[in-house]
Amino acid sequence: MSIQALTTARLTLRPWRPSDRDGLWRMQSDPRTMEFLMPVADRTASDAVADRAEAHFARHGFGLWVVEVPGVTAFAGYCGLVHVPYAEHFTPAVEIGWRFDPTFWGRGCATEAARAALDFGFATLGLEEIVAITVPANLRSRAVMERLGMVRDEGGDFDLPSTPPGHPLRRQVLYRLRRSQART
């Protein structure tokens, strides 16, 4: 199956390449990147993230694209859409997510890439709703969600099943965006 690349004014969202695993490991080894995420133990675990991203594309035709900044870097991070892999009050659902190397924070890359992914989800996939989650303290990601027009589901907070009970990253806030509310 051919994976569709997405382009924006400054970015290319494209399929994974073997060389992207070096950038992924570098990014996931940075404590700033992982401040609000469960740590990735080693290179093998980091490669498993890429394996899951590629498998999602193979299974569904969409997923987490590598974000490239042409002329600057082949790997700034990733952004895209995934089926939520666990049962929760808002599932089944498709989630938008992103992770960027701190070098690219504060430059609008996450918002720009996420807008392209949202447009793809609503226009190409015909999704009615896309969700986003993060820990309450992740104000940077929450600000991106709000810039995208996503609205916090005040009653939607939940405990992430893959995070151990009592862990400070277990509690998540839920944001939603319906196709009828999306900015085009």
N, C-alpha and C positions, 0 to 999 in steps of 0.2 A: 504494500500500500504506500502510495506517495504521500509524504507529509507536506502540507501546505505551509510555506514560509509566510510570515507577515512582515510588512514594512511600515515604518512610520517616518516622520520627518528626519529623525536622527538615528533610529534603531532598526535592526533586523532581528526578528524572532524566527529562529530556524531549527531544523532537526539537529539532534546530537551527533557529534563526531567523536571518534576515539580520543582525540587530543583535548576535548573538553573536560575529561576526567581530571587532568592536572589542575585546571582552573577551578573545578568544583572542589577538589580536595584543599587547595590553597584557601578558597573562600570559607569552607566549612571548618578549617583549622583555626580561623580567626575568631577569638572570643567575642569580638564586637558583633560579628555576624550571628553568632549563636547565643547571644545574651538572652533571648526570649524563646529559644528552641532547645529541644533535648540535644545534648552533645552527640557528635558523630565520633565514635571511638577511635577509628583508624581508617586507613586508606581503603580497606576492604569494605567497610560500612559505607564510606563515601561513594565508592563505585556502585554499591547496591542502590543508592539513591538514583544514579543515572540508569541503572538496569530497570528500576521500577518505572522511571519516566519513559524509557524506550518501550517497555512492555505495554504501558497505557496507550501510547500512540498506536502500537501494533493492534491492540484490541479494540480501540474506540475511534481511531483516526484523529485524535486531538490529545493534548496533554500539556506538559511543561516544556516550553520551547527554551532553547539557549538564547540569551539576549546578547547580541553582538553590537558594538558601537563601531561601525565601519570607519577605518582609518585610525582607530584608537586602540581597540582590543577585540579579539575574537571571542572573549568570554568575560562579560560584565556580571553575569548571574543568570538566573532563569525566571520565567514568568509563564503562567498559563492556567489551564483549566483541568481539573481532575474530578472523577467521581469520588465522593466521600466514601472511604472504605470501611466504615463502621456504621452500626445502627445507632441512631439518635433521634430525638423528637422531630428534627427537621429533614431527615433522610427518607427516601433517596434524594440526593442533591448533587449538584456540580459546584465545586468550590474553585474560586480563583485564588492563586497564591503566587508569591514572588520571594526571591532571596537574591540579594545583590552584594557584591564585594563592596566593603565600606568606601573604597575609592570613588564609587559612583553614587553614594548617598548625597542627598541634598541637591541633586542636579535635575530632578524631575523624571529620571529614567523609569522608576517603578510606576509612576502614574502614567507615563506615556506608553510603556509596554502593557500595563494592565488595561488601559483603554482599548488597545488593539485586540487584546484577548477577549475583553467583554464584547466588542463589536463582532468578533468572530463567533462567539458563543450565541449571541442573540440573532445576528443576521444569517450566518451560515449554518449553525447547528439548530437554530430555531428554539433555543431554550427559553422557557418562560421566566425562570429565576436563576440567579447565580448568588451563592453565598460566599462569605469570607469569615475566617475566624482568627483570633489571636488571643494572647493573654491580656488581661486588663491593663497592665503596665506598659504595653508596647505602643506607646503614643505615636511613634513614627508611622507604623503600619496602620494604625487607626486613622491617622490623618490622611493617608493615601486612600483608604476606604471611603472616607467622607468626601475627599476631592472627586472621587469617582461617582459620587451621588448615592453611595450605599448608605443605608439607614440601619442603625443599631436596633436589633430586636431586644427591647428591654427585658422581656421575659424569657429570652432564649439562651441565657448563660447556661453552660453545662460543663461537666468534667470530661476531659479528653480520655477515652478509655485506654489509650496506649501509654499514658503517663501514670506512674505509680501513685496510689493514694497518699495524700499528704504532701506531695511534691508541689513546690510553688508554681510550677508551670502547668499544673493539671486544670485549673479553672480557665475557661475560655469565654470570650464574648463573641456573639454572633451578629454579623451584619448581613443584610439582604439587599438585593436589587432586582426588581422585576423589569422585564423587557419594556413594559409600558412606561416605566419611570426613567429608563436609561437615556442619557444624553447621546446624541449622535453627532 
